[in-house]
Amino acid sequence: MTQVPAASSTSTVPDESWPDILTTLIEGEDLTTQRARWAMDQVMAGEADPIAVAGFLVALRAKGESVAELEGLVDAMLARAVRIDVPGETVDIVGTGGDRLNTVNISTMSAIALAGAGLTVVKHGNRAVSSSSGSADVLERLGVSLTLSHDAVRAVAFEAGITFCFANAFHPSMRHAAPARAGLAVPTAFNLLGPMTNPAQPRYSAIGVANARFAPLIAGVFAARGREAVVFRGEDGLDELSPAGPSQLWWVHDGEVTPGRVEPEDVGVTRRSLAELRGGDGAANAEVARAVLRGEQVPARDAVLLNAGAAHALASAGGSAVEDPVAAIARSVETIAEVLDDGRGEAALGRWAEASRRLAG
């Protein structure tokens, strides 16, 4: 685990300035990856005036973020992150939030199911964004300690097969953007960066995106960075694969993005209404998670089968091309169902909780 210092932005873009950056965006032109990286590095270094930061974020959103711009923001953010090295076939499953549908913590339950299936999961998350409780909130209710040193976070991954990187702890430089973000109080490009900036940079990423415009952009960033990923969104606006209806997906492999579509019935999942997936506070959502991991036939189980199935299908391909993603997901749904039914999901949670509490020491 190392903290990688950012390269000097002035060495790559010597004549850059905020007026030039903002003028380009106001005129409706895209920034290059290098110019976007320069701007983000200025923000992360604390060298940008909050007014310039706010102007940058608003101008980006008004123009519409490009793949190249998002790639530059991701590069700069990772350059100043506290990085964590977890070798092997690692996976993350996470949503961008922002769907305002207040569902239970589908990606969190899915992550634990994936650990039960034998994958090494490095989850990257924070407090609530689009629900009453975020991944951190519900994990604490499930007995998982999140107050860990960076080295302990890594150690938990080795012991339990699953760990959690608290975004604030691994991206301390983001504090410099906080005043501008708080003042704007509207979603910005920064809301999209979390799923792409996991400090472990796992080999496989399953990313839920609520916004229809941003989903293919995020897939494009993963492709540009040479990562293996599946990006998806429910056509009902859910930042997950939706058990309530059709979902769009973008399969990312070898620098290429292949779009697709999947319905719950296509992969052997029972259709559920969004009302059946409605969440509550951390305590209520933790109870739902326990029921799912015990193998109970509750509605949230079908959401977990669908989403964990997609992530499992991606990882099971081992970096190879997947000719029929829907068929691959269907096979993995069967695997995840077995994990939940035979107690491996519940056991994975137990291992995680025990290791995290012991190493929190």
N, C-alpha and C positions, 0 to 999 in steps of 0.2 A: 504494500500500500504506500503510495507516494503522492505528494502534492506536486503537480507539474506546473512550473511557472509559465505564464503566458509569454509567448514571443513578443518582442517589441513591435507594436503596431506601426510605429513610425519607420521601422526598417523596411516594411513591405509596401507601405503607402506613405511616402515621405511628405507629400504636399497636401494630405487630406485635412479637412476641417469640417466642423459642424455646419457652417453656412453652406458649404458645397454639398454635403450629404442631404441636408434638408431641402435645398433647392432642387436637387435631382428628384427627390420623392414628390415634392409639391408639383413638379412638372409632369408627374405620372410615369417617370422612367424607373426601371429596376436598377438596384445597386448590384454590382458584381459581388461574388462571394467574398472577395478580399476587402471591399469597402464595407460590407456589412460586418465582417469580422472586426475591422478597425473600430467601427462605432460601438459594437458590443464590448470590445476590450476596454474602450474608454469608460463605458458604464461600469464594468466589473472592477476596474481599477480605482473607482471613485473619483475619476478626473473629469467627469461630465457634470455640468450644471443640471439640476433637476428639471429646469425648464427645457433645456435641450433634450433631455431624455424623454420628457413627456411629448415634446414636439416630434421626436423621432418615432415614438410608438404610435402616435395618432396619425402621422403622415404615412407610415407603413400600412396601417389598417385601412386608411382611406383609399390608398392606391391599390392595396391588395398584395399581401406578401407573396414572394416568388420562392421557388425551390432553392435557387441560388442564395437568396437572402437568408432563408431559414438555415441553410447549411452553414453560412458564415456565423450566424448567431450561435448555433450549436458548437461549432469549432471553438469559438472564443469562450463559451461557457465551460466546456470540458477542459480547456487549457488551464483554467483557474480552479477547477474542482479538486477536491481531495479524492484521488482515485483509489480504487480497491481492486486487488487482483484475486479473482476466484477462478482458478483453472477449470477446464472441462466443458461439458455441454450445458452451459448456463442459459437460463431463460428468464424473461420478465414478462408479466402480463399486467397491463395497466390501462386505464382510461384517461382521457384528457379532462373529464368532468365537463361541466357546463351544460348538461342536457336538461337540468331543472326538473327531472322526473322523479327525484327522491326515491330511488330504488335501494334495495339492500346492497351490500358490498360484494357485488358479483366477482370482480377481479380478485379481491382478497381471498374469497372462498376458493376460487379457481386456482390461485397460486398454491394454496395448501394441498388441494387435490393433486396438482402436478408434482409436488414434492412426494406425495404418497405414491405416485406412479414411478418414482425413482429419478426424476429430473432434479437438477440443482437449480433452485429458484433464488434469484437475487431481485427482490422487489424494491422499487424506488417509489416513495410516496410521501404524503403529507397529511395535514388535517383536512377536514371536509371542504369540498369545492362545490359539488352539485347535489349532495345529499346531506342528510342530517348528521351523518358521521362519515368521516373519511377512513382510509385504510388504517391510519395510525390510531384513530379513536377506537375502532372495533378491535384491533389487535390487542390493545391494552386491556380491553374488557375480556379478551380471551386468555389473558394471563401471560402475554408475550411482553417482555421488557424491551423498551425502545431506548432507554437511557444507557447506551453502550458507547464505549470508545470505538474508534475506527477499526482498531485491531480486533476488538471483540466482535464487531459485526462480521468480520471475515471469519473468525474462529467459529461463530455460530453456523455459518454456511457449511463449514467442513463437518461439524458435529451433527447438525440436524438436517442438512440438505436444503435448507431454506433460511433466508435472512432478510433483513429490512434495512435499507439505506434511507434514513430520514433526510429529506431534501435539504432542510436548513443546515444540517450538520455537515453535509458533503459539498454544499455550494455556498460557503460563507460569503463570497463576494457578491452574491445576489442582494445582500443587505443594502448595497449602494443604490439599487433600483427601487427600493421600497418606498421612499417618499413620493416619487413620481407616480408609481403604480397606485398608491393609496389616494393620491390627489385626483387621479383620473377616474377611478372607481368603475371602469369599464374593461371588458376583456381586451387583451392586447396579444401581440405575438408571444410575449413571455408565457402566456397560459398554454401555449403549444409545446414549449421546450422541454418540460419535465419528462415526458415519455421518451424523448430522444437523448436525454442527457443522464441516463443511469450511470453513476460513477464506476460501475463494474463493466460497462459496455458488454452486456451478455451477448452470447453468440446468436441467440434467437429472441425476437421481440414480438409480442402480440399486443397490438395497440388499438384501443377503442377510441373513436373520434366522433363526437356528436355532430359537428358541423360538416355539411355535405361538401363545401368548397375545400375545407382544410384536409379532409381525409386523403385524397389523392396527392396533395402537396406533401404531407408527411410521408406517404409511401415513396414519393420521389426523393425525399431527403435520405431515407434509408437506402434507396437504390444508389444514389450518388455517392454515399459513403461505403458502398459495398457490403452492406449488412443484410442478414437474412431476417425477414419480417413478414407478418401478416397484419394488415391494417383493416379495420372493419367498422361498420356503423349500421345500426338498425334504421330501416326506412321510416320508422316511427320517431326517429330522433335520438334513440338510446345510444350512448357511447359504449356499446357492447354489441355483440351479436345478439339479436333480439329473439327470444322465444315467442314473442307476440306476433311475429310476421316476418316478411322478407328482410334480409340484410344484404348490404353490399360489402364486398371484400376486395382487397388488393393484395395479391400474393407477390412478395418481393424476393427475387432470387437472381444472383449473378448480375446485378446491376439493371435488371429488367423488372417492370411492374406489369402483372397480369390481372386485370379486373375480373370480377365474377359476382355471383349472386347465390344466396343460399336461403332456403326456407327450413324451419324446424323439422318438418316432416321428411325433408330430403336426407337428413342424417339420423333419423330415428328418435327425435326429441319431441315430446308432447308440447303442443302449442299452449302457451299461458298468456293471460292478459297482463298488461302493465300494472293494473290494480292489484293483481296477485303478488307482484314483486315490490310493492310499495314498502319502503323502509321506515325505520323510526330512529331513535337515538342510538348511541353506541351499545347500550345494554340490550336493547331490543334486537338490533342487528346481530349482536354476538350470539343471542339465543337461536336465531335463524341459522347462523353459521354452524353452531354445534349440531343442530338437527340435520343439516345437510351432510356434515362430516360423519354423523352416526349412521348415515344411509337411509334416513327417513324420506318418505315420498312426499316431500313438501314442494310447493311450486318453484321455489328458488333452486331446487335440485336441477331442474331442466335448464335453467339459465347457466348453471355451472357446467353441466354436461356439454352444452353448446360451446361455451367460451374456452373452458379448459381443453375441450376436444380440438379446437382450432390450434391452440398453442402446442398441444401434444403432437398434432399432425405435422406441424412445422418442424418441431425438434426431432421427431421420428425420421424425417427425411434425411437428417444428418448433413444438410447442406447440399443435397442433390435436388434436381428438378422434380416437381410434383406435377404429373400430367393431369390428374383429376383431383383438385383440392377438395371438392365436395365429398367424393368417395373416401379420400384420406381422412377427412374430418369424421365421417360416419364410422370408420374403423376405430378412430381414437375415442369417439363417444362411448363405444362399447368398453374400451379399456378404462376410461374414467368411471363409468358405472360400476365396474368390478372393484375399482379402488375404493369407492364410497361404500359399497355393499359389504366388502370383506374386512372393513375396519382400518385399512391403510391410511385413509384420509384422517381419521380421528387420531391414529397413532402419530402421524406426521405433525399434527398440531401439538400433541403432548411432548414430542421430542423438542420441538421449537421452543415451547414455553419453558421447559425445564432448562435447556441449554442457555437461553437468553437470560433467565433469572440468575443462574449460577455465574455466568460470565459478567453480569452487571456488577457483581461483587461489591 
